[in-house]
Amino acid sequence: MEFVWVVPRCELFAKSTPHGLLALPADELEGRFLATGRDFGFFVERRYAETQPELKQVIPYVAVCKGDTVLTLTRLSTQGEKRLHGKRSIGVGGHINPCDSPDVFPAACLRELHEELVLPDGDLLLTPIGLLNDDTTEVGAVHVGLVYKLDASDFDVSVRETSAMAGDFVALSELEALAATDDSPFETWSTLLIRSGALRSCAPATSL
């Protein structure tokens, strides 16, 4: 039985519900959403949360970049989320679990990065990008993405979970061309993030 961190939709999106990427600098992301997520969030059984669109499961979602290339992952059939099998993704991340307490957001972000990728030890500099939301799909309706960019220009990166994912670095211009098509090969969040252009200009990085 897995428990995941959720935030009531009415608290997270008290004024309006965004669609796609809501780009926010670090201070605004903290003030408008992360503080609310800490104050009103709680753990609930994942199986229950998946059927409750009034609850948003917060998912750390990190794009790993080297220069003008982005780590692009393909989810294999052995991966747990069947609805995403075969889809390509530029986001590394997953659910926030009780082991990430007490500071759930940075802890979950780092845990997911190290679980899915082979990375150097020590601090990682992540640039906050904002929130990803898409209520038009079954998966998106019960999740919200907490989006960061990791600059991996100075170290090697490889996929750790080779049984669940395959990955390589692809030019951002190529990803933009693919995401612009009607039959984008990417999962919805990745399509929205690539189309937003946010990976080309970001706020200053923060150390986690």
Secondary structure, 3 states (H helix, E strand, C coil): CCEEEEEEHHHHCCCCCCCEEEECCHHHHHHHHHHHHHHHCEEEEHHHHCCCCCEEEEEEEEEEEECCEEEEEEECCCCCCHHHCCCEECCEECCCCHHHCCCHHHHHHHHHHHHHEECCCCCCEEEEEEEEECCCCCCHHHEEEEEEEEECCCCCCEECCCCCEEEEEEEHHHHHHHHCCCCCCECHHHHHHHHHCHHHCCCCCEEC
